[in-house]
């Protein structure tokens, strides 16, 4: 077997390879050199993978429906350097807080391309949205509808809005990441009649312009059928309000597109998601004689997830005879809460021994003071020693963005790699950074 064949290509950034020393190479950079230069833990992002994925979304959707806007879901991970890349690729932004909006503003991201989501936006956040003339607010509650109408009125503006409906369709993902079902804190349920009431009330609101409907089923969604079913159901639902004055100018089926975390997973390709969504939208609209709306899709994980690889250094190795071998690394649940929170499973690569056969069953433990802080349980790796580097692929989404300073560990740096060159886009936090806001 060639060394390349030994690494799980489907979960790694494009072009990942193994060099003559048996080291994992990403974006043309030796991961061991990156670990030495930037320290560990560190998150590496492959710029080419990131940009190519943005382009794939734009191309696959626009070739089927030219009036499609691809909007990056910032919650998956955003920082100023990345926001600039997304702007260069022509993507809009989905923000869910005043903080994400402020970040977009800090790099002059075109704010008319920003969508503000969230089930409990504060009056201050809504005021910031209106003040900054952001593109759309996605209404999520009656409370918000009233506040936003008043804020826009006070500012003498008409705010574009979408209404988030909950179609009651289960996408069969983790309970913590399922959103479009009846029992959800998100959106207005179609089933209860609240969505109908929200549409009528928004159409009456003097300072809101209702542009269309949005739904988001959950994440990650490995099946196409939930998208087809929900697109059909929500467009049919929208058509019931034509006499009330609802024109579906815009329609957003959210994000949630899956990625492979492990070598045995085969999520649909971007083109398959695009086909399922666009063909359903077109056929349902045609059947109902509705003009085709502009389509807005909101991928987060699928854009940044596969581009990211976390690197850690092995410290303590502890054997419990007949039970388990714990290989501890210098990061863990503080930079990747997903295994503890969602029982997420990742591949692990011995980055300096990528050409060696796995020979030993180990559990990768983090350094946090929690028994549940395990990054991977009972996996096979080559013989690991203190000082070795391990790589966890598919780590770009929802790891750095959900990172914490638990146990007062500094959050890791982020490094962009491309054509053998590396660029620091976020430095490692210092102890001082962590105490910055404390008042003695
Ligand atoms: N649009 C809306 C309205 C959303 O709520 C989300 C994700 C997205 C788009 C983007 O979904 P994506 O394409 O990234 O799957 N922390 C969890 C995922 C939470 C997703 C929250 N909403 C995880 O680590 O799996």
Boltz pocket constraint, residues with backbone or C-beta under 6 A from the ligand:
constraints:
  - pocket:
      binder: B
      contacts: [[A, 73], [A, 75], [A, 76], [A, 94], [A, 117], [A, 177], [A, 216], [A, 218], [A, 219], [A, 220], [A, 254], [A, 255], [A, 256], [A, 257], [A, 298], [A, 299], [A, 300], [A, 301], [A, 302], [A, 338], [A, 342], [A, 397], [A, 398]]
      max_distance: 6.0
